[in-house]
Amino acid sequence: MELHIKIAGALMVALALLHAVFPRRFRWKEELAPLSLLSRQIMYVHTFFIALTVLLMGALCITSAEELDNTELGTRIAAGLALFWTVRLLIQFFGYSSALWKGKTFETTAHIFVSILWLYFSIVFAMVAIY
């Protein structure tokens, strides 16, 4: 499982770095303009901290795969990560309207890709936590 933990970690680092393009890709300057200054800044700050959290998860997986796989604390951390990514997977289907992606090539591709990614993370960490 250590290899899968490291792969998941590398994917999380890439995902965290991908957050840097969100403001431009989703046209936040225009989209968020009607919001109050506080609401706009909350979006940017929360996105930064989500990216930082995912980056740190990834770094932990890359640097501590053996400990995550072979210690009691690692098992507990893996259980938490499994819960985190499983909830994220459920949010992908029940938190977002399918109208955002159905019938749109890029959006449907992205929806499928991240759904598979969240599922992979969920399975990897659940297996580490269980076995």
C-alpha positions, -999 to 999 in steps of 0.1 A, spaced: 0 0 0 29 23 5 32 29 -33 -4 38 -35 -1 62 -6 28 79 -24 9 80 -56 -21 95 -38 3 120 -22 18 131 -55 -17 135 -70 -27 156 -40 3 179 -45 -7 183 -81 -43 190 -71 -31 216 -46 -10 234 -72 -39 233 -96 -59 255 -73 -36 284 -84 -55 286 -117 -90 285 -102 -94 323 -101 -86 327 -138 -103 295 -151 -135 303 -133 -133 340 -140 -136 350 -103 -128 386 -110 -160 389 -129 -180 363 -112 -173 375 -77 -175 412 -84 -212 415 -72 -202 401 -38 -191 421 -8 -154 426 -3 -156 402 27 -173 375 7 -148 378 -22 -119 376 2 -134 346 20 -135 328 -13 -98 335 -20 -87 328 16 -107 295 18 -94 284 -15 -58 291 -4 -63 271 28 -80 242 10 -50 241 -14 -26 243 16 -44 214 34 -44 192 3 -7 201 -3 1 191 33 -19 159 30 1 151 -1 34 159 15 25 137 45 17 108 21 49 112 1 72 115 31 55 92 56 39 64 36 56 37 57 44 52 89 9 57 76 8 21 66 24 5 96 16 24 128 -15 28 149 -13 66 145 -10 61 107 -41 39 107 -60 67 125 -48 93 101 -57 71 71 -92 66 86 -95 104 88 -83 108 52 -106 80 40 -136 99 56 -125 132 42 -122 120 6 -153 98 8 -173 128 19 -157 148 -9 -168 121 -33 -204 122 -21 -204 160 -23 -194 156 -60 -227 139 -67 -250 154 -41 -236 189 -34 -233 200 -70 -261 202 -96 -256 179 -126 -267 209 -146 -232 222 -141 -216 194 -161 -242 174 -181 -240 180 -218 -207 200 -215 -176 182 -227 -150 198 -206 -172 199 -174 -183 163 -178 -147 151 -184 -136 171 -153 -166 156 -133 -156 121 -142 -119 126 -136 -123 141 -101 -149 115 -92 -124 88 -100 -97 107 -82 -118 111 -50 -128 74 -53 -91 64 -56 -82 84 -25 -111 70 -6 -102 34 -14 -65 38 -7 -70 53 27 -98 30 36 -77 0 28 -48 14 49 -71 21 78 -88 -14 76 -57 -36 69 
